[in-house]
Amino acid sequence: MSKKDNGSPGVSPELLAECEAVLGYEFRDKDLLYRCLTHASAAKTRLESNERLEFLGDAVLGLTICETLFTRFPANAEGELTRIKSVVVSRASCATLARRMGLEKYLVLGRGISAHGRLPSSVIAAAIEAIIGGIYVDGGFDKAHAIVQRLFMDDILSAAQLESGINYKSILQQSVQRQQGATPGYRVIDEKGPDHSKCFKVAAVVKDQEFPGAWGPSKKSAEQRAAENALCVMEGAEPPHTAE
């Protein structure tokens, strides 16, 4: 988290370049990227913060996710597409993605907000929306669309695997912690397919016991299926997801 006070720069050119590498996009307008990263607490006026870009990025994100879901899941009804979208574009999901990418390191924050340790989810989620808006302004819709798809695809596939909103990983974790005082882990057993369309075989592991593995179109979705397999085995039932 970079601090800005009395007009001193908050993010060096080196950090901006590092941020671009994390995003997988190089801004033509570096000042625009800087504004994407600038919270209102560090800006002289709200118009110089990332708030307007957040407003735009929220719309670009929503449209891209809707178009992706419409195209990728032709057999899903409107209600199911709406459920998946609500999970993927939620403030909590955006904040989790931003933290996973390490975006906190590049944000320009006023001393008041940066002095409180862990950033509120609303601040870091707004930053990733502002960055999406900035990419749209800097490179156009196609560039922003591609970045959103790349960054959010795992979350899209994971949310799609949560049939009826059931989070099997969470259920397994609670069950194992309650019964055994342990935390389940997940091991990638195999993977196949080209880099842009890989599938993964994952098994849930509790202490020394490895449960039947399951394939999925992303590590997250495979973990959900592996967790469901483990729960079924623990209950004496057949695992629903075969490993082949």
Residue, then its C-alpha position, 0 to 999 in steps of 0.5 A: m500500500s503506497k501512501k501519498d501526502n503533500g503531493s509526493p508520488g505514491v507509486s513509482p514507475e517501477l511499481l506501475a510496470e510491476c502492476e501492469a505485469v500482474l494485470g497482463y496489460e500495458f497502459r499507453d497512458k500511465d497517468l490513467l493507470y495511476r488514477c485507477l490506483t488512487h483512492a479518494s483519500a489520497a486525491k486532491t479532489r474526488l474527480e482525481s480519484n478512481e471513483r469515476l473509473e470504478f463507475l465505468g469499470d463496474a458496467v464493463l465488468g457486468l456486461t463482459i460477465c453476462e456475455t461470457l455466461f450467455t455464450r459459454f452456458p447455452a443450456n442454462a436458464e436466465g435464473e441460473l445465469t443471474r445466480i452465477k453473475s451475482v457470485v462472480v461480480s460481488r464485492a466480496s469476489c472482486a476483493t478476493l481476486a484483487r487480494r489474490m493478485g496482490l493489488e494492495k501493493y500498488l494502491v495510492l491511499g491517504r494516510g488515514i485509510s492506510a494506517h489501519g492495516r488490512l484494507p476494507s474489501s470495498v476499497i480493493a474491490a473498487a480498485i479492480e473495477a477502476i482498473i477494468g474501466g481504465i483498460y476500457v478507456d486506454g485500449g477499448f472494449d476488446k482489450a477490457h473484455a479479454i482481461v476480464q475473461r482471463l482474470f475472472m474465468d476461474d471464478i466463473l467456472s467455480a460459481a457455475q459448479l456450485e449447483s444450487g449454490i452449494n459450497y462443498k469445500s466449505i461443508l467438507q471443511q466444517s465437517v472435518q474440523r468438527q469431527q477430526g480437528a483437521t483442515p482438508g487439503y487438495r492435491v492436483i493429481d493430473e492435468k490435460g489439455p492446452d494451456h488456454s483450456k486445461c482440465f485438472k484432476v484434484a483429490a481432497v486429502v484429510k490427514d493421511q487419507e486421500f479421497p477419490g479424485a475428480w476432473g474439472p475445467s478449473k482447479k477451483s471447480a475440480e476442488q468442489r467436485a473432489a470435496e463432494n466426493a470426499l463427503c460422499v465417501m465419508e457418509g458411506a456413499e459412492p462418489p458422484h464424480t468419477a476420476e476418468 
